Amino acid sequence: MTVMEDEDILTPEPLYKRMVQASPAFSCGESEFGRDAADWICGNGYPTVKNELNRGTRVWLYRNRANDYVGFGSLGEQRWLFGQSAQTIQLIPYVAVFAVYQGKPMTGLKYCYQIIDHVLDEAVKRASSFPLVGLSVHPDNHEAIYIYTKYGFVWVKNDRGLSRMLLSLR
């Protein structure tokens, strides 16, 4: 990939438990799934980012060239049932771009793709042990489903009102 000189490339920054209380009140939009993502990263409701961090999930905040936080991504593990057998997969609990930065930047690779690229790059590092990456997405979140499909995620099943999608790193 060629990076243009003026392209706004995000910098990932690990999120640690001690930082959660210090994190500002982020907004990921007014939709149900946007509010859920914001509640998760801000430590409100259940489950929260702290629950995931306690389980060993890695979480990153992403800064743009202006040093502003523009979104977050996460990667952990979970056992999913496939037919009669359970398998441990890499799980993306949440990926989100904060509302004010959605659709940005106007030129170059959009922030949402940069975040997903980074999370999947991290997943590839563990692909020999866990070759499947899964996520759950609200069925009305058409933009996210479109993006995940572009990356090769395929629909697996509905689970408690969410669509489960899976990507093989093999």
Order of alpha helices (4+ residues) and beta strands (2+ residues): beta-alpha-alpha-alpha-beta-beta-beta-beta-alpha-beta-alpha-beta-beta
